[in-house]
Structure formats: C-alpha cells, structure tokens
Amino acid sequence: MRSPLPCSVLDLAPVVPVVVVEDVADAVPLARALVAGGLPAIEVTLRTPAALDAIRAIAGEVRDAVVGAGTVITPEQVGDAVAAGARFLVSPGWTEVLLEAMRTSGVPFLPGVSTTSEVVALLERGVREMKFFPAQAAGGTAYLKSLAGPLPQARFCPTGGIGPESAPEYLALPNVGCVGGSWMLPPDAVAARDWARVESLARGAAGLRR
C-alpha cells in the first residue's frame, strides 16, 4: 500500500512543478533533477499520451518524489492516475461527479476554483485546500488577498502565469501554501535534456520560502 503523504500537498514545497511529459524516457531524469533541486512534489499533467506512463515511471523509480496527476477532468482519469501511482490529484475546475471521484480516490486532491462562489461551494462540502486557476488571469494576488478576510479557512495553490518574479508575492499571502509553475522547466533545457540546468532552476524555486 502507498504510504500517506507526510503533510498536506500545500506544505510539501513552496513550488509544485507543473510538468508536461512528451517522451516517457525523460520522466525519471527530469523528476530526479527536480527532487535534487528541492522540489519533491511533481504534478504531471494528463495532457499527453506519455503522462500515465511518466507517472508510473516516477512513482516506481524516483524514491523521494511525490508524484501527482494534474489536468484531471474525468472520473476515469482519477482512477487511471491513482492506478499509475499518483499520490495526489489536481484539477483545473470541478463538478459534483469529478469531486466525488476525487473524494473516493484515497489520495489528497486540489479541485480548481476561480470564483468566490466556487470556494464557498467547496467549503460547504468540507474541502479547504484548492487550486486557484488561472491565477494571474483570475485576479492574482489581489483577488486572493480579498478572499483571506471572509474565507480564512480556505488555502490555495495558485497556478497559471506565475513565474519566479511573481511567486514570492503569492507565497507571502496567508492563504497560499504553495504555487504551481513551470519556469524551472524551460523547453530548450528539457529538449536538450539539460537536467543540470533544471536542477539549478529547481533549487532557486525551492528557496522561495516565506
């Protein structure tokens, strides 16, 4: 049986890399570079045919990685991701059907929200940890700061348009546990399999603590 996470997904690291894997052969060295740089929580998005195999490879071969599945939008993807070894789930949004599938998956999950009503609806259902997406387009730090007063019990992982310059502004907010981003995975470095560069950028991101 898969061991439970040592803490909330939001508290594993200040930044969760959002990873798109095109070639499954890249999954393990990429994950090792991120972990070596101090970013153990890795969200592999279900946007490519290689995604589930990438999750399976990372779960099986990178001991210190906490691999999760992102862009989860159907109950079928919930089951497939968990079967592949995903230890957490992230969705860009939610419906009652998707939420129920994630609830019964046996792993932590972050349903996506972008409005106050969606946050309140999840709080009514006992869900307090959420993904705020698309963060920059949906109002950024100003929006999240406004939510902290009336809805202090909600905690977020903002994702979407966040880079190394804006990440510290998000991490300074009391209702933000971590941010999601992909700036530590520049396409040219991944294409060149320059894992040393990825590790260096990951180390910089891991240093973005409050």
Secondary structure by P-SEA (a helix, b strand, c coil): cccccccccccccccccccccccccaaaaaaaaaaaacccbbbbbccccaaaaaaaaaacccccccccccccccaaaaaaaaaacccbbbbccccaaaaaaaaaccbbbbbbbccaaaaaaaaaacccbbbcccccccccaaaaaaaccccccbbbbccccccccaaaaaaaccccccccccccccaaaaaacaaaaaaaaaaaaaaccc
